[in-house]
Amino acid sequence: MIFTAALLLIFCALGFAVLMLGRSGDTVTVTVDQSVYGKYPLGEDRTVEIRCGDAMNLLVIRDGRASVESASCPDGICVSHRPISRNGESIICLPNKVVISVSSEKTNAPDIVA
């Protein structure tokens, strides 16, 4: 029982460390209906109106974080999503077929030459 509790505590601590120390991204990529709509740096504040037919999402990049301020979709889940800034995070608006994802253009991995 003590071993199981200790193991659970270790896994929780590791999960928390990974969550808190996750690498911040530097680029926001917007895709609409699986086609790249645009790429924007997280370091520059801007507002991007994403339009596809009658569908509209308003992407706001501010203080190194991206969020959807308004959308024409009926449920508005994308608008209530918290701002994203870490590598791999995304906001998805299914009705409008919009995916907003954060990635890092920089790599810390060493080059391996055979």
N, CA, C and O atoms as a MOPAC input file, in Angstrom:
PM7 MOZYME 1SCF
protein

 N      0.82600 1    -1.19100 1     0.00000 1
 C      0.00000 1     0.00000 1     0.00000 1
 C      0.87800 1     1.26500 1     0.00000 1
 O      0.60400 1     2.21600 1    -0.73200 1
 N      1.90800 1     1.26300 1     0.80900 1
 C      2.80500 1     2.41600 1     0.87200 1
 C      3.54100 1     2.56800 1    -0.46500 1
 O      3.72600 1     3.68100 1    -0.95700 1
 N      3.95400 1     1.44900 1    -1.04000 1
 C      4.64600 1     1.48300 1    -2.33000 1
 C      3.74900 1     2.07800 1    -3.41400 1
 O      4.20100 1     2.89600 1    -4.21400 1
 N      2.50000 1     1.67500 1    -3.44000 1
 C      1.54800 1     2.18000 1    -4.42300 1
 C      1.32100 1     3.68000 1    -4.24400 1
 O      1.26400 1     4.42400 1    -5.22300 1
 N      1.19400 1     4.11800 1    -3.00700 1
 C      1.00100 1     5.54800 1    -2.74100 1
 C      2.23700 1     6.35000 1    -3.16300 1
 O      2.11100 1     7.43200 1    -3.73800 1
 N      3.41000 1     5.82500 1    -2.88200 1
 C      4.65000 1     6.51200 1    -3.26600 1
 C      4.76800 1     6.58500 1    -4.78600 1
 O      5.15400 1     7.61900 1    -5.33300 1
 N      4.44100 1     5.50700 1    -5.45500 1
 C      4.49500 1     5.47100 1    -6.91300 1
 C      3.50500 1     6.46800 1    -7.51600 1
 O      3.83500 1     7.16900 1    -8.47300 1
 N      2.31600 1     6.53400 1    -6.96900 1
 C      1.31100 1     7.48200 1    -7.43000 1
 C      1.77900 1     8.92300 1    -7.21100 1
 O      1.56700 1     9.78100 1    -8.06800 1
 N      2.40900 1     9.18800 1    -6.07600 1
 C      2.92600 1    10.51800 1    -5.78700 1
 C      4.03100 1    10.91100 1    -6.76300 1
 O      4.09100 1    12.05900 1    -7.20300 1
 N      4.89800 1     9.97100 1    -7.10000 1
 C      5.97800 1    10.23000 1    -8.05900 1
 C      5.39700 1    10.55300 1    -9.43500 1
 O      5.83500 1    11.50600 1   -10.08000 1
 N      4.41600 1     9.76900 1    -9.89100 1
 C      3.79700 1    10.01600 1   -11.19300 1
 C      3.07800 1    11.36600 1   -11.22600 1
 O      3.12700 1    12.06900 1   -12.23500 1
 N      2.42500 1    11.72200 1   -10.14900 1
 C      1.75400 1    13.02600 1   -10.09500 1
 C      2.77600 1    14.15700 1   -10.14900 1
 O      2.55600 1    15.15200 1   -10.84000 1
 N      3.87900 1    14.02200 1    -9.43900 1
 C      4.92400 1    15.04800 1    -9.44900 1
 C      5.53800 1    15.18000 1   -10.83800 1
 O      5.78400 1    16.29500 1   -11.29800 1
 N      5.78800 1    14.06500 1   -11.51100 1
 C      6.34100 1    14.10500 1   -12.86700 1
 C      5.35500 1    14.75200 1   -13.84400 1
 O      5.75300 1    15.55800 1   -14.68500 1
 N      4.09800 1    14.40800 1   -13.73700 1
 C      3.07700 1    15.00200 1   -14.59800 1
 C      2.97300 1    16.49600 1   -14.38500 1
 O      2.84700 1    17.25400 1   -15.34800 1
 N      3.02300 1    16.92800 1   -13.14300 1
 C      2.97100 1    18.35600 1   -12.83500 1
 C      4.19400 1    19.07700 1   -13.38800 1
 O      4.07400 1    20.17600 1   -13.92800 1
 N      5.37700 1    18.46300 1   -13.25700 1
 C      6.60900 1    19.06900 1   -13.77600 1
 C      6.55300 1    19.20900 1   -15.29100 1
 O      6.94400 1    20.24200 1   -15.83400 1
 N      6.07100 1    18.18100 1   -15.97100 1
 C      5.96200 1    18.24700 1   -17.43500 1
 C      4.97700 1    19.33400 1   -17.83600 1
 O      5.22400 1    20.06900 1   -18.79200 1
 N      3.87600 1    19.44500 1   -17.12500 1
 C      2.86400 1    20.45800 1   -17.42800 1
 C      3.40600 1    21.86800 1   -17.20600 1
 O      3.18500 1    22.75200 1   -18.03300 1
 N      4.09800 1    22.08200 1   -16.12200 1
 C      4.59500 1    23.41400 1   -15.78300 1
 C      5.84100 1    23.79800 1   -16.58200 1
 O      6.06100 1    24.97800 1   -16.85600 1
 N      6.64500 1    22.82100 1   -16.95000 1
 C      7.88300 1    23.11000 1   -17.66000 1
 C      7.76800 1    22.88600 1   -19.16200 1
 O      8.77400 1    22.91200 1   -19.87100 1
 N      6.54200 1    22.66300 1   -19.65500 1
 C      6.33400 1    22.44300 1   -21.08400 1
 C      6.86200 1    23.61200 1   -21.89200 1
 O      6.74700 1    24.76600 1   -21.48000 1
 N      7.42300 1    23.31700 1   -23.00900 1
 C      8.05800 1    24.33200 1   -23.83000 1
 C      7.00900 1    25.22400 1   -24.48900 1
 O      6.02300 1    24.74300 1   -25.04800 1
 N      7.23900 1    26.50200 1   -24.41400 1
 C      6.34900 1    27.45600 1   -25.06700 1
 C      6.57900 1    27.40800 1   -26.57100 1
 O      7.70500 1    27.22900 1   -27.03700 1
 N      5.51100 1    27.56800 1   -27.31000 1
 C      5.62300 1    27.61400 1   -28.75900 1
 C      5.92000 1    29.02500 1   -29.21800 1
 O      5.86800 1    29.97000 1   -28.43200 1
 N      6.23300 1    29.16000 1   -30.49600 1
 C      6.50900 1    30.48800 1   -31.02100 1
 C      5.68500 1    30.82400 1   -32.25800 1
 O      5.75300 1    31.94500 1   -32.76100 1
 N      4.90500 1    29.85800 1   -32.75500 1
 C      4.12600 1    30.07000 1   -33.97200 1
 C      2.71100 1    29.51700 1   -33.80500 1
 O      2.51100 1    28.44900 1   -33.22800 1
 N      1.73800 1    30.26200 1   -34.32000 1
 C      0.35200 1    29.79600 1   -34.35800 1
 C      0.03000 1    29.47300 1   -35.80800 1
 O      0.18000 1    30.31500 1   -36.69300 1
 N     -0.41300 1    28.24600 1   -36.04000 1
 C     -0.80900 1    27.83300 1   -37.38500 1
 C     -2.32400 1    27.66900 1   -37.41800 1
 O     -2.90200 1    26.97800 1   -36.57800 1
 N     -2.95500 1    28.30600 1   -38.39000 1
 C     -4.40800 1    28.22800 1   -38.55100 1
 C     -4.69100 1    27.41100 1   -39.80200 1
 O     -4.19200 1    27.72100 1   -40.88400 1
 N     -5.50000 1    26.36000 1   -39.64600 1
 C     -5.94600 1    25.59300 1   -40.80400 1
 C     -7.46700 1    25.67000 1   -40.87400 1
 O     -8.15700 1    25.62500 1   -39.85500 1
 N     -7.96900 1    25.78600 1   -42.09100 1
 C     -9.40500 1    25.79700 1   -42.33800 1
 C     -9.69400 1    24.68900 1   -43.33800 1
 O     -9.16400 1    24.68600 1   -44.44900 1
 N    -10.53300 1    23.75500 1   -42.93500 1
 C    -10.89400 1    22.61100 1   -43.77500 1
 C     -9.62900 1    21.89400 1   -44.28300 1
 O     -9.52200 1    21.54900 1   -45.46000 1
 N     -8.68500 1    21.68300 1   -43.36600 1
 C     -7.43800 1    20.94700 1   -43.58200 1
 C     -6.44800 1    21.64500 1   -44.51700 1
 O     -5.48100 1    21.02100 1   -44.95600 1
 N     -6.66500 1    22.90900 1   -44.82800 1
 C     -5.72000 1    23.69100 1   -45.63000 1
 C     -5.14700 1    24.80200 1   -44.75600 1
 O     -5.87500 1    25.42500 1   -43.98300 1
 N     -3.85000 1    25.05100 1   -44.87700 1
 C     -3.21900 1    26.09400 1   -44.06600 1
 C     -3.75700 1    27.45500 1   -44.48800 1
 O     -3.66100 1    27.85000 1   -45.64900 1
 N     -4.32000 1    28.15300 1   -43.52500 1
 C     -4.88200 1    29.48600 1   -43.74500 1
 C     -3.81800 1    30.55400 1   -43.48600 1
 O     -3.76800 1    31.57700 1   -44.16900 1
 N     -2.96500 1    30.29400 1   -42.48300 1
 C     -1.90900 1    31.25100 1   -42.17100 1
 C     -1.08200 1    30.80100 1   -40.98500 1
 O     -1.51500 1    29.97800 1   -40.17900 1
 N      0.13300 1    31.36400 1   -40.89200 1
 C      1.02200 1    31.13700 1   -39.75100 1
 C      1.38700 1    32.49500 1   -39.19100 1
 O      1.73500 1    33.41400 1   -39.93300 1
 N      1.30500 1    32.61800 1   -37.85200 1
 C      1.52800 1    33.90100 1   -37.21500 1
 C      2.43400 1    33.71000 1   -35.99500 1
 O      2.28100 1    32.74000 1   -35.25200 1
 N      3.38200 1    34.64000 1   -35.78900 1
 C      4.25300 1    34.53100 1   -34.61800 1
 C      3.50200 1    34.88800 1   -33.33700 1
 O      2.70800 1    35.82900 1   -33.31500 1
 N      3.75700 1    34.13300 1   -32.27900 1
 C      3.12400 1    34.41800 1   -30.99600 1
 C      3.69700 1    35.68700 1   -30.35800 1
 O      3.06800 1    36.28000 1   -29.48200 1
 N      4.87000 1    36.09500 1   -30.78700 1
 C      5.52000 1    37.25600 1   -30.20200 1
 C      4.97600 1    38.59000 1   -30.67900 1
 O      5.33300 1    39.62800 1   -30.12300 1
 N      4.12500 1    38.59200 1   -31.69100 1
 C      3.55900 1    39.83000 1   -32.22500 1
 C      2.05500 1    39.86900 1   -31.96700 1
 O      1.31800 1    38.98700 1   -32.40700 1
 N      1.60700 1    40.89700 1   -31.25100 1
 C      0.17700 1    41.05400 1   -30.99400 1
 C     -0.54700 1    41.37600 1   -32.29800 1
 O     -0.10800 1    42.23600 1   -33.06200 1
 N     -1.64900 1    40.68600 1   -32.54600 1
 C     -2.44300 1    40.92200 1   -33.75500 1
 C     -3.81600 1    40.30100 1   -33.60500 1
 O     -4.05100 1    39.47100 1   -32.72800 1
 N     -4.71700 1    40.72000 1   -34.47800 1
 C     -6.04900 1    40.14600 1   -34.57500 1
 C     -6.21700 1    39.65700 1   -36.00800 1
 O     -5.94100 1    40.38400 1   -36.96300 1
 N     -6.67400 1    38.41000 1   -36.14400 1
 C     -6.82700 1    37.80200 1   -37.46400 1
 C     -8.27900 1    37.35800 1   -37.62700 1
 O     -8.79700 1    36.58700 1   -36.82000 1
 N     -8.92400 1    37.85300 1   -38.67600 1
 C    -10.27800 1    37.41600 1   -38.98700 1
 C    -10.18000 1    36.22100 1   -39.93000 1
 O     -9.68100 1    36.33700 1   -41.04900 1
 N    -10.66100 1    35.07700 1   -39.46100 1
 C    -10.59900 1    33.84500 1   -40.24500 1
 C    -11.96600 1    33.64200 1   -40.87800 1
 O    -12.95100 1    33.39900 1   -40.18100 1
 N    -12.02300 1    33.74400 1   -42.19700 1
 C    -13.29700 1    33.61300 1   -42.91600 1
 C    -13.23200 1    32.45700 1   -43.90500 1
 O    -12.23200 1    32.24900 1   -44.59200 1
 N    -14.32000 1    31.72300 1   -43.95400 1
 C    -14.48400 1    30.65600 1   -44.93800 1
 C    -15.97700 1    30.59300 1   -45.25000 1
 O    -16.75800 1    30.02100 1   -44.48900 1
 N    -16.35900 1    31.18200 1   -46.36600 1
 C    -17.78300 1    31.27400 1   -46.68700 1
 C    -18.47200 1    32.17900 1   -45.68000 1
 O    -18.04200 1    33.31000 1   -45.45700 1
 N    -19.54900 1    31.67600 1   -45.07000 1
 C    -20.27400 1    32.43900 1   -44.05300 1
 C    -19.67000 1    32.27900 1   -42.66200 1
 O    -20.03300 1    33.01100 1   -41.74200 1
 N    -18.75700 1    31.33200 1   -42.50300 1
 C    -18.15000 1    31.06300 1   -41.19600 1
 C    -17.06800 1    32.09900 1   -40.88800 1
 O    -16.32800 1    32.53200 1   -41.77200 1
 N    -16.99400 1    32.48800 1   -39.58900 1
 C    -16.00900 1    33.47600 1   -39.18600 1
 C    -15.53900 1    33.17900 1   -37.76400 1
 O    -16.34900 1    32.91900 1   -36.87400 1
 N    -14.23200 1    33.22200 1   -37.56300 1
 C    -13.61500 1    33.13500 1   -36.24300 1
 C    -12.65800 1    34.31500 1   -36.11500 1
 O    -11.96900 1    34.66100 1   -37.07400 1
 N    -12.61300 1    34.92500 1   -34.95200 1
 C    -11.71900 1    36.04600 1   -34.70900 1
 C    -10.61700 1    35.58700 1   -33.75900 1
 O    -10.85300 1    35.38600 1   -32.56700 1
 N     -9.41200 1    35.42300 1   -34.30200 1
 C     -8.24800 1    34.98600 1   -33.53000 1
 C     -7.52700 1    36.21100 1   -32.99200 1
 O     -7.24900 1    37.15400 1   -33.73300 1
 N     -7.22500 1    36.19000 1   -31.69900 1
 C     -6.48900 1    37.28900 1   -31.07600 1
 C     -5.20000 1    36.71700 1   -30.48300 1
 O     -5.22600 1    35.78800 1   -29.67600 1
 N     -4.07400 1    37.29700 1   -30.90500 1
 C     -2.76900 1    36.92800 1   -30.35200 1
 C     -2.30600 1    38.13000 1   -29.53700 1
 O     -2.10300 1    39.22200 1   -30.06600 1
 N     -2.14500 1    37.90000 1   -28.23700 1
 C     -1.76800 1    38.98900 1   -27.33400 1
 C     -0.92500 1    38.42400 1   -26.19400 1
 O     -1.26800 1    37.39900 1   -25.60500 1
 N      0.16600 1    39.09600 1   -25.89500 1
 C      1.05400 1    38.72000 1   -24.78500 1
 C      1.54900 1    37.28300 1   -24.90200 1
 O      1.68300 1    36.58800 1   -23.89400 1
 N      1.81900 1    36.84000 1   -26.11100 1
 C      2.35700 1    35.50400 1   -26.32300 1
 C      1.35100 1    34.37800 1   -26.19700 1
 O      1.73500 1    33.21400 1   -26.08100 1
 N      0.06300 1    34.70900 1   -26.22000 1
 C     -0.99400 1    33.69800 1   -26.12300 1
 C     -2.03500 1    33.94100 1   -27.20200 1
 O     -2.28000 1    35.08200 1   -27.59400 1
 N     -2.64700 1    32.86100 1   -27.68100 1
 C     -3.65600 1    32.94900 1   -28.73900 1
 C     -5.01100 1    32.48100 1   -28.20400 1
 O     -5.09600 1    31.50600 1   -27.45800 1
 N     -6.06000 1    33.19200 1   -28.59800 1
 C     -7.41000 1    32.79800 1   -28.18900 1
 C     -8.39500 1    33.20100 1   -29.28600 1
 O     -8.08500 1    34.02100 1   -30.15000 1
 N     -9.57300 1    32.61300 1   -29.23300 1
 C    -10.64700 1    32.97000 1   -30.16200 1
 C    -11.58400 1    33.91000 1   -29.41600 1
 O    -12.19200 1    33.53500 1   -28.41300 1
 N    -11.69300 1    35.13400 1   -29.91600 1
 C    -12.51200 1    36.14000 1   -29.24200 1
 C    -13.98200 1    36.02500 1   -29.61700 1
 O    -14.85600 1    36.23900 1   -28.77700 1
 N    -14.26300 1    35.68600 1   -30.88400 1
 C    -15.65500 1    35.49600 1   -31.30800 1
 C    -15.69000 1    34.51900 1   -32.47100 1
 O    -14.70200 1    34.32700 1   -33.18000 1
 N    -16.85600 1    33.90700 1   -32.64700 1
 C    -17.02600 1    32.92300 1   -33.72300 1
 C    -18.49100 1    32.87500 1   -34.12300 1
 O    -19.38400 1    33.15900 1   -33.32500 1
 N    -18.71500 1    32.50800 1   -35.37400 1
 C    -20.08200 1    32.41300 1   -35.87900 1
 C    -20.71100 1    31.04500 1   -35.63100 1
 O    -21.85700 1    30.81700 1   -36.01600 1
 N    -19.98800 1    30.14600 1   -35.00400 1
 C    -20.51700 1    28.79800 1   -34.75900 1
 C    -21.61300 1    28.84000 1   -33.69100 1
 O    -21.61800 1    29.74000 1   -32.85100 1
 N    -22.54000 1    27.87800 1   -33.71300 1
 C    -23.67400 1    27.93200 1   -32.79300 1
 C    -23.32800 1    27.61800 1   -31.33700 1
 O    -23.99200 1    28.12700 1   -30.43400 1
 N    -22.30600 1    26.79300 1   -31.08300 1
 C    -22.03600 1    26.40100 1   -29.69800 1
 C    -21.01800 1    27.29100 1   -28.98000 1
 O    -21.10500 1    27.43600 1   -27.76100 1
 N    -20.07000 1    27.88400 1   -29.67900 1
 C    -19.10200 1    28.80200 1   -29.07400 1
 C    -18.09200 1    28.17300 1   -28.14500 1
 O    -17.51700 1    28.86500 1   -27.30500 1
 N    -17.86000 1    26.88300 1   -28.27000 1
 C    -16.88000 1    26.20800 1   -27.40500 1
 C    -15.48400 1    26.77600 1   -27.63100 1
 O    -14.71000 1    26.91600 1   -26.68500 1
 N    -15.16400 1    27.10000 1   -28.86600 1
 C    -13.84000 1    27.64500 1   -29.17500 1
 C    -13.62300 1    28.99200 1   -28.49700 1
 O    -12.49200 1    29.32500 1   -28.14500 1
 N    -14.67600 1    29.76800 1   -28.31000 1
 C    -14.56500 1    31.07600 1   -27.67200 1
 C    -14.31500 1    30.92500 1   -26.17100 1
 O    -13.61800 1    31.74300 1   -25.57100 1
 N    -14.87700 1    29.89300 1   -25.57100 1
 C    -14.70200 1    29.70300 1   -24.12900 1
 C    -13.42000 1    28.94200 1   -23.77800 1
 O    -13.11000 1    28.77100 1   -22.59900 1
 N    -12.68100 1    28.48800 1   -24.77900 1
 C    -11.41300 1    27.77900 1   -24.53100 1
 C    -10.38700 1    28.75400 1   -23.98400 1
 O    -10.33500 1    29.90600 1   -24.41300 1
 N     -9.58000 1    28.31000 1   -23.05100 1
 C     -8.54800 1    29.18700 1   -22.47700 1
 C     -7.48100 1    29.50500 1   -23.52500 1
 O     -7.30000 1    28.72900 1   -24.46400 1
 N     -6.78300 1    30.61100 1   -23.39000 1
 C     -5.72700 1    30.95500 1   -24.34900 1
 C     -4.62600 1    29.88600 1   -24.37700 1
 O     -4.33700 1    29.24900 1   -23.36400 1
 N     -4.02500 1    29.70400 1   -25.54700 1
 C     -2.99100 1    28.69200 1   -25.72000 1
 C     -1.64900 1    29.35900 1   -26.02700 1
 O     -1.58700 1    30.41500 1   -26.65600 1
 N     -0.57100 1    28.70600 1   -25.55900 1
 C      0.76600 1    29.24700 1   -25.81100 1
 C      1.83900 1    28.17300 1   -25.82700 1
 O      2.96200 1    28.44400 1   -26.25100 1
 N      1.53400 1    26.97800 1   -25.38300 1
 C      2.53400 1    25.91100 1   -25.29300 1
 C      2.52600 1    25.04700 1   -26.55000 1
 O      1.49800 1    24.86600 1   -27.20300 1
 N      3.68500 1    24.53200 1   -26.85600 1
 C      3.86800 1    23.67700 1   -28.01900 1
 C      2.88500 1    22.50000 1   -27.97400 1
 O      2.83400 1    21.77600 1   -26.98100 1
 N      2.11700 1    22.31200 1   -29.03000 1
 C      1.17100 1    21.19400 1   -29.12300 1
 C     -0.24900 1    21.52400 1   -28.70900 1
 O     -1.15000 1    20.72200 1   -28.95800 1
 N     -0.48900 1    22.66700 1   -28.08800 1
 C     -1.85100 1    23.02600 1   -27.70100 1
 C     -2.64300 1    23.47900 1   -28.92700 1
 O     -2.07500 1    23.97000 1   -29.90300 1
 N     -3.95900 1    23.30600 1   -28.85900 1
 C     -4.78400 1    23.73400 1   -29.98500 1
 C     -6.18300 1    24.12600 1   -29.53400 1
 O     -6.66200 1    23.71300 1   -28.47800 1
 N     -6.81300 1    24.92800 1   -30.36300 1
 C     -8.22600 1    25.28800 1   -30.21800 1
 C     -8.89700 1    24.84300 1   -31.51100 1
 O     -8.42900 1    25.15300 1   -32.60700 1
 N     -9.99700 1    24.11300 1   -31.36900 1
 C    -10.67400 1    23.55900 1   -32.54500 1
 C    -12.11900 1    24.03200 1   -32.56800 1
 O    -12.83200 1    23.95400 1   -31.56700 1
 N    -12.53700 1    24.52400 1   -33.72800 1
 C    -13.92400 1    24.89600 1   -33.95600 1
 C    -14.46900 1    23.94500 1   -35.01700 1
 O    -14.27500 1    24.16100 1   -36.21300 1
 N    -15.14700 1    22.89700 1   -34.57400 1
 C    -15.64500 1    21.88400 1   -35.50500 1
 C    -16.66900 1    22.41400 1   -36.51000 1
 O    -16.56300 1    22.10100 1   -37.69600 1
 N    -17.65600 1    23.20500 1   -36.07800 1
 C    -18.64300 1    23.67500 1   -37.06700 1
 C    -18.01700 1    24.49000 1   -38.20000 1
 O    -18.45200 1    24.40000 1   -39.34800 1
 N    -16.99300 1    25.28700 1   -37.87300 1
 C    -16.35000 1    26.12200 1   -38.89100 1
 C    -15.12800 1    25.46200 1   -39.51500 1
 O    -14.49800 1    26.04400 1   -40.39800 1
 N    -14.78700 1    24.26400 1   -39.07300 1
 C    -13.64700 1    23.48800 1   -39.58700 1
 C    -12.32200 1    24.23800 1   -39.43200 1
 O    -11.46800 1    24.20200 1   -40.31800 1
 N    -12.16400 1    24.92700 1   -38.27700 1
 C    -10.96800 1    25.71200 1   -37.99500 1
 C    -10.16500 1    25.03100 1   -36.89300 1
 O    -10.71000 1    24.64200 1   -35.86000 1
 N     -8.85900 1    24.89400 1   -37.12900 1
 C     -7.94200 1    24.37500 1   -36.12100 1
 C     -6.83600 1    25.40800 1   -35.93700 1
 O     -6.17300 1    25.80800 1   -36.89400 1
 N     -6.65000 1    25.83000 1   -34.69500 1
 C     -5.60100 1    26.78300 1   -34.34800 1
 C     -4.64100 1    26.04000 1   -33.42800 1
 O     -5.03000 1    25.59600 1   -32.34800 1
 N     -3.39200 1    25.90500 1   -33.85300 1
 C     -2.44200 1    25.12500 1   -33.05300 1
 C     -1.13600 1    25.88600 1   -32.87400 1
 O     -0.72200 1    26.66900 1   -33.72900 1
 N     -0.50000 1    25.62800 1   -31.73200 1
 C      0.77200 1    26.25500 1   -31.39700 1
 C      1.87800 1    25.25600 1   -31.66000 1
 O      1.76900 1    24.07900 1   -31.31600 1
 N      2.93700 1    25.73800 1   -32.27300 1
 C      4.10700 1    24.88800 1   -32.51600 1
 C      5.36000 1    25.71700 1   -32.30100 1
 O      5.30600 1    26.93900 1   -32.16400 1
 N      6.46600 1    25.03800 1   -32.27500 1
 C      7.74600 1    25.71200 1   -32.11600 1
 C      8.57300 1    25.46400 1   -33.35400 1
 O      8.81500 1    24.31800 1   -33.73200 1
 N      9.00100 1    26.52500 1   -33.97600 1
 C      9.83700 1    26.40300 1   -35.17100 1
 C     11.27300 1    26.07800 1   -34.79400 1
 O     12.02800 1    25.53900 1   -35.60400 1
 N     11.64800 1    26.40500 1   -33.56700 1
 C     13.00700 1    26.13300 1   -33.09300 1
 C     13.08000 1    24.71200 1   -32.57100 1
 O     12.12900 1    24.21900 1   -31.96500 1
 N     14.17800 1    24.06500 1   -32.79600 1
 C     14.38600 1    22.73300 1   -32.23500 1
 C     15.64000 1    22.76200 1   -31.37900 1
 O     16.64700 1    23.36900 1   -31.74300 1
 N     15.56200 1    22.09800 1   -30.23700 1
 C     16.69600 1    22.01600 1   -29.32300 1
 C     17.45600 1    20.72000 1   -29.50400 1
 O     18.45500 1    20.48000 1   -28.82700 1
 N     16.98500 1    19.88300 1   -30.41600 1
 C     17.63000 1    18.58500 1   -30.62400 1
 C     18.92000 1    18.78500 1   -31.41900 1
 O     18.96500 1    19.58500 1   -32.35400 1
 N     19.95200 1    18.06000 1   -31.04400 1
 C     21.20600 1    18.18700 1   -31.78200 1
 C     21.10500 1    17.52000 1   -33.13900 1
 O     20.37200 1    16.54600 1   -33.31300 1
 N     21.84600 1    18.05100 1   -34.09800 1
 C     21.91100 1    17.43100 1   -35.41000 1
 C     22.76000 1    16.17400 1   -35.31700 1
 O     23.82500 1    16.18400 1   -34.70100 1
 N     22.30500 1    15.12000 1   -35.91100 1
 C     23.05000 1    13.85900 1   -35.88600 1
 C     23.52600 1    13.57200 1   -37.30500 1
 O     22.72700 1    13.44300 1   -38.23300 1
 N     24.80000 1    13.48000 1   -37.44900 1
 C     25.38400 1    13.18900 1   -38.75600 1
 C     26.00600 1    11.81000 1   -38.69100 1
 O     26.82800 1    11.53300 1   -37.81800 1
 N     25.61500 1    10.94300 1   -39.61700 1
 C     26.14000 1     9.57800 1   -39.60000 1
 C     27.45600 1     9.49600 1   -40.32700 1
 O     28.04700 1     8.41900 1   -40.41300 1

